[in-house]
Amino acid sequence: MNTYSKLIRPLLFQLDAEQVHHRAIQLGQLAGSIKPIRAIFSSLYSFSDPRLQTEVCGIRFSNPLGLAPGWDKNGRAINVLSAMGFGHVEVGSISRGPSLGNPKPRLFRLPLDQALVVYYGLPNDGSDAIAARLKRLQLSIPLGINIAKTNRGVAAPPESDDEVIDDYVYSARRLKDVGDYICLNLSCPNTRNGREFFEDRQRIGHLLQALSELNIRCPVFLKISPRGGIRRIEEILQAVEGVSWVSGFVFNAPPGKPNCLLTPRRFVEAMPGAVTGKPVERHINEYIYMMYGLMDRNRYRIIGSGGVFTAEDAYRKICLGSSLVQLVTGMVFEGPSIAKKINQGLLSLLERDGFANLSEAVGTGSDL
């Protein structure tokens, strides 16, 4: 066990989960503003090897492992995160207007399951403020921008289709030139109608048509729910057919609570939100495998997330069809050295299987 797992994590897990997250962002923002501290982080946590380098949708990545959205929602700690061994960082989700998110408590730990229950509801500063902040950055790694609809709370009146789509379009217009790629979150499990609205394939088409007018030049990924099986994946692929600027897909955390949890059900049911981490890993892996088998591999790429704690976890997603891999929950449980450990392990796995570089391993396996 490392120092984090043996000494630091037990102390942190005695404290409120959201407060720890908030303080970590504050410390990260401070550390990122001081160049010598960033250099120390880089010396401790970075690991590079040309065999881990990959090009996805025209973007060069030093390694395939990224920090998923949800950790740095407002782009405040990106400077220090970019020095922690990740190949990319994705911020957000970001909405048109600022949002306080869902009522507290809204973040819970399930140590027995290596999981979190997340009910944040997309709190963020809004696209105007975050776009201004991100424009000032000069990063050494690619930056992803995750966009979602503004969460106006459970008491807000229903919004029309046009209002929902206009929300995405406004944010995309403000953010399309400040990152290396955009990810449209079409399936947030923790906002009102967040996961149902785009289950109508026609609505996806309407959104893409509206966004086409923005002339977005960077790659665009769609973040979708792992529900509905092969039929749903086929519907998604039909919805994006003919939209040349859609570059690939990411699967969100599934809504609700899986049946495989070790934590007593009476405790879990009292926690609002969706489960992330190890319990959803296999479910999402199944969808990565299905999507890779059905999509046009010359056109689309997959970013795999969900339950990535080790190099073996990341490698499995790559072999199932992911060109890039992301994590958040894994860092909560394994600490700031996780990116370095996973990248070192990936190199060993590539050598074991006789691959000269990472791209050779994509889609070569079927072990879920």
C-alpha positions in Angstrom: 0.0 0.0 0.0 1.3 3.5 -0.8 1.4 6.4 1.6 -1.9 7.8 0.3 -3.8 4.6 0.7 -2.3 3.7 4.1 -2.2 7.1 5.8 -3.9 9.9 3.9 -7.0 8.3 2.5 -8.2 7.0 5.9 -8.0 10.5 7.3 -9.8 12.1 4.3 -12.5 9.5 4.4 -13.4 10.7 7.9 -14.4 14.1 6.5 -17.3 15.2 4.4 -16.7 14.1 0.8 -17.7 17.3 -0.9 -15.7 19.4 1.5 -12.6 17.4 0.8 -13.3 17.8 -3.0 -13.7 21.5 -2.5 -10.5 21.9 -0.5 -8.6 19.8 -3.1 -9.7 22.2 -5.8 -8.6 25.2 -3.8 -5.2 23.6 -3.1 -4.8 22.6 -6.7 -5.6 26.1 -7.9 -3.0 27.6 -5.5 -0.3 25.0 -6.4 -1.0 25.5 -10.1 -0.3 29.2 -9.8 3.2 28.7 -8.5 5.7 27.4 -11.2 8.2 25.7 -8.8 5.4 23.7 -7.2 4.1 22.6 -10.6 7.6 21.5 -11.4 7.7 19.4 -8.2 4.3 17.8 -9.1 5.7 17.0 -12.6 8.9 15.4 -11.2 6.8 13.3 -8.8 3.9 12.2 -11.0 4.9 12.3 -14.7 5.9 9.4 -16.7 6.6 9.4 -20.5 7.4 6.9 -23.2 7.0 7.3 -26.9 5.1 4.0 -27.1 2.3 5.5 -25.0 1.9 8.5 -27.4 -1.2 8.4 -29.6 -3.0 10.6 -32.0 -6.8 10.7 -31.8 -8.9 12.9 -34.1 -5.9 14.9 -35.1 -4.8 15.6 -31.5 -1.5 14.4 -30.1 -1.7 12.8 -26.6 1.5 12.0 -24.6 -0.4 9.1 -23.1 -4.0 7.8 -23.3 -5.1 8.5 -19.7 -7.1 11.5 -18.9 -8.9 13.1 -15.9 -12.7 12.9 -16.6 -15.1 15.8 -16.1 -16.6 16.1 -12.7 -13.5 16.7 -10.7 -12.5 20.1 -12.0 -15.9 21.5 -12.9 -14.8 25.1 -13.4 -11.3 24.8 -14.8 -9.6 26.2 -11.6 -7.0 23.5 -11.0 -6.0 22.6 -14.6 -2.4 23.9 -14.3 -1.5 21.5 -11.5 -3.6 18.6 -13.0 -1.6 19.0 -16.2 1.6 18.3 -14.2 0.2 15.1 -12.6 0.9 12.7 -15.4 -2.4 12.8 -17.3 -2.4 12.9 -21.1 -5.4 15.2 -21.1 -7.9 16.9 -18.8 -11.6 17.4 -19.4 -13.3 20.1 -17.4 -17.0 20.6 -16.7 -19.8 19.8 -17.1 -20.3 23.5 -18.1 -23.7 25.0 -18.7 -25.0 28.2 -20.3 -25.8 29.8 -16.9 -24.2 29.4 -13.5 -25.8 26.7 -11.4 -25.7 25.7 -7.7 -26.5 22.1 -8.6 -28.6 19.8 -6.5 -29.2 20.2 -2.8 -26.6 18.9 -0.3 -25.5 16.2 0.6 -24.7 15.1 -2.9 -21.4 13.2 -2.8 -21.0 9.9 -0.9 -18.3 7.3 -0.6 -18.8 3.5 -0.8 -15.4 2.2 0.4 -16.5 -1.5 0.3 -17.3 -1.1 -3.4 -14.5 1.3 -4.4 -17.3 3.6 -5.6 -18.9 7.0 -5.2 -22.5 8.0 -5.3 -22.7 11.3 -7.1 -25.7 13.7 -7.0 -23.9 17.0 -7.8 -26.3 18.1 -10.5 -23.7 20.0 -12.5 -22.8 23.0 -10.2 -20.6 25.3 -12.2 -19.8 29.0 -12.8 -21.5 29.1 -16.3 -20.0 29.2 -19.8 -19.2 33.0 -19.9 -17.1 32.9 -16.7 -15.3 29.6 -17.5 -14.6 30.6 -21.1 -12.9 33.7 -19.8 -10.8 31.7 -17.3 -9.8 29.1 -19.8 -8.7 31.5 -22.4 -5.9 32.7 -20.1 -4.4 29.2 -19.8 -1.4 27.9 -21.7 -1.4 24.1 -21.2 1.1 21.4 -22.1 -1.6 18.8 -22.6 -4.9 18.7 -24.5 -7.9 20.2 -22.8 -11.5 18.8 -23.2 -14.6 20.9 -22.6 -17.7 19.1 -21.4 -21.0 20.9 -22.1 -24.4 20.2 -20.5 -27.7 21.9 -20.1 -28.1 24.3 -17.2 -29.6 22.7 -14.1 -32.2 25.2 -12.9 -33.5 23.0 -10.1 -36.4 20.7 -9.5 -38.8 23.6 -9.0 -38.0 25.2 -12.4 -40.8 25.1 -15.0 -40.4 22.7 -17.9 -38.4 23.9 -20.8 -39.3 23.5 -24.5 -37.1 21.6 -26.9 -35.8 24.8 -28.4 -34.9 26.2 -25.0 -32.9 23.1 -24.1 -31.1 23.1 -27.5 -30.4 26.8 -27.3 -28.7 26.2 -23.9 -26.2 23.9 -25.5 -25.7 26.1 -28.5 -24.9 29.1 -26.4 -22.3 27.2 -24.3 -20.8 25.7 -27.5 -20.5 29.1 -29.1 -18.6 30.5 -26.0 -16.4 27.5 -25.5 -15.6 26.1 -29.0 -12.3 27.9 -29.3 -10.9 27.5 -25.9 -10.2 23.7 -25.8 -8.8 21.0 -28.0 -12.1 19.0 -28.1 -15.7 19.3 -27.0 -17.8 16.6 -25.3 -21.6 17.1 -25.3 -23.1 15.6 -22.2 -26.4 14.2 -23.4 -27.1 11.9 -20.5 -26.4 13.4 -17.1 -28.1 11.0 -14.6 -28.5 13.7 -11.9 -30.5 16.5 -13.4 -34.1 16.9 -14.2 -34.8 15.1 -17.4 -31.0 15.0 -17.9 -31.0 11.4 -19.1 -34.4 11.3 -20.9 -34.4 14.3 -23.1 -32.0 12.9 -25.8 -33.4 9.4 -25.7 -35.5 10.8 -28.6 -33.2 10.4 -31.6 -34.8 13.3 -33.4 -33.8 15.6 -30.6 -30.1 14.6 -31.1 -30.6 15.4 -34.7 -32.1 18.8 -33.9 -29.2 19.6 -31.6 -26.5 18.6 -34.1 -28.3 20.6 -36.8 -28.3 23.7 -34.6 -24.6 23.3 -33.7 -23.7 22.9 -37.3 -24.2 26.6 -37.8 -21.4 27.3 -35.3 -18.7 25.9 -37.6 -17.0 24.0 -34.8 -13.5 23.1 -35.9 -12.4 20.9 -33.0 -13.4 17.3 -32.6 -16.8 16.7 -30.9 -17.7 13.7 -28.8 -21.2 12.7 -27.6 -21.5 11.5 -24.0 -24.4 9.0 -23.9 -26.1 6.7 -21.4 -25.2 3.0 -21.4 -28.8 1.9 -21.7 -30.9 0.3 -24.4 -28.4 -2.2 -25.7 -27.5 -2.7 -29.3 -30.7 -1.1 -30.5 -29.9 2.2 -28.7 -26.3 2.2 -30.1 -27.7 1.8 -33.6 -30.1 4.7 -33.0 -27.2 6.9 -31.9 -25.2 6.0 -35.0 -28.1 6.7 -37.2 -28.6 10.1 -35.5 -25.0 11.2 -36.3 -24.9 9.8 -39.8 -24.1 12.6 -42.2 -22.7 14.9 -39.4 -19.1 14.9 -40.4 -17.8 16.8 -37.3 -18.9 14.3 -34.7 -15.8 12.4 -33.8 -16.8 9.8 -31.3 -18.5 8.7 -28.1 -18.2 8.4 -24.3 -20.5 6.4 -22.0 -21.8 8.1 -18.9 -22.4 6.5 -15.6 -25.7 4.5 -15.7 -28.5 5.9 -13.6 -29.5 4.3 -10.4 -27.8 1.8 -8.2 -26.5 -1.6 -9.5 -27.4 -4.8 -7.7 -23.8 -5.9 -7.2 -23.0 -3.5 -4.4 -21.5 -4.8 -1.2 -22.6 -1.8 0.8 -25.9 -2.7 2.6 -28.8 -1.7 0.4 -30.5 0.3 3.2 -27.6 2.7 3.3 -27.2 3.1 -0.5 -30.9 3.7 -1.1 -30.8 6.7 1.2 -28.2 8.3 -1.0 -29.6 10.2 -4.1 -27.6 9.9 -7.3 -25.7 7.5 -9.6 -22.9 5.1 -8.7 -19.4 5.6 -10.2 -16.4 3.4 -9.9 -15.8 -0.3 -9.8 -19.5 -1.4 -9.7 -20.3 0.1 -13.1 -17.0 -1.0 -14.8 -18.3 -4.2 -16.5 -21.6 -2.6 -17.6 -19.8 0.2 -19.4 -17.2 -2.1 -20.8 -20.0 -4.0 -22.5 -21.2 -0.9 -24.2 -17.7 0.1 -25.3 -17.4 -3.3 -26.9 -20.8 -3.1 -28.6 -20.1 0.4 -29.9 -16.7 -0.5 -31.3 -18.2 -3.4 -33.1 -21.0 -1.3 -34.7 -19.4 2.0 -35.4 -17.3 3.1 -38.5 -13.8 2.7 -37.0 -12.3 4.9 -39.7 -14.5 7.8 -38.6 -15.2 7.5 -34.8 -13.2 7.0 -31.7 -14.2 6.0 -28.1 -13.1 7.5 -24.8 -13.6 4.9 -22.2 -14.3 5.7 -18.5 -15.9 3.9 -15.6 -14.1 1.9 -12.9 -10.5 2.6 -14.0 -8.2 2.1 -10.9 -5.3 0.1 -12.4 -3.3 -0.3 -15.6 -5.2 -3.5 -16.2 -8.5 -1.7 -16.0 -7.3 0.9 -18.5 -5.8 -1.7 -20.8 -9.0 -3.7 -20.9 -10.9 -0.6 -22.1 -8.3 0.0 -24.8 -8.5 -3.6 -26.0 -12.3 -3.4 -26.1 -12.1 -0.4 -28.4 -11.2 2.8 -26.5 -8.6 5.1 -28.0 -8.4 7.1 -24.8 -9.3 6.3 -21.2 -10.5 8.6 -18.3 -11.0 8.3 -14.6 -12.1 10.3 -11.5 -13.2 7.9 -8.8 -9.9 6.0 -9.2 -8.0 9.1 -8.1 -10.2 9.6 -5.1 -9.3 6.0 -3.9 -5.8 5.7 -5.2 -4.4 9.2 -4.9 -2.4 11.6 -7.0 0.1 9.1 -8.3 -2.5 7.0 -10.1 -1.7 8.4 -13.6 2.0 7.5 -13.3 1.2 4.1 -12.0 -1.3 3.3 -14.7 1.0 4.6 -17.5 3.9 2.5 -16.2 1.7 -0.5 -16.1 0.3 0.1 -19.6 3.8 0.1 -21.0 4.4 -3.3 -19.3 1.2 -4.7 -20.7 2.0 -3.5 -24.2 5.4 -5.2 -24.0 3.8 -8.4 -22.7 1.5 -8.6 -25.6 4.0 -7.6 -28.2 2.5 -4.2 -29.2 5.0 -1.6 -30.5 2.7 1.2 -29.5 -0.7 1.9 -27.9 -2.7 2.3 -31.0 -1.9 -1.3 -32.0 -3.8 -2.6 -28.9 -7.1 -0.7 -29.6 -10.0 -3.1 -30.3 -7.9 -6.3 -30.1 -9.7 -8.0 -27.2 -13.1 -9.1 -26.0 -12.5 -9.8 -22.3 -15.0 -7.7 -20.4 
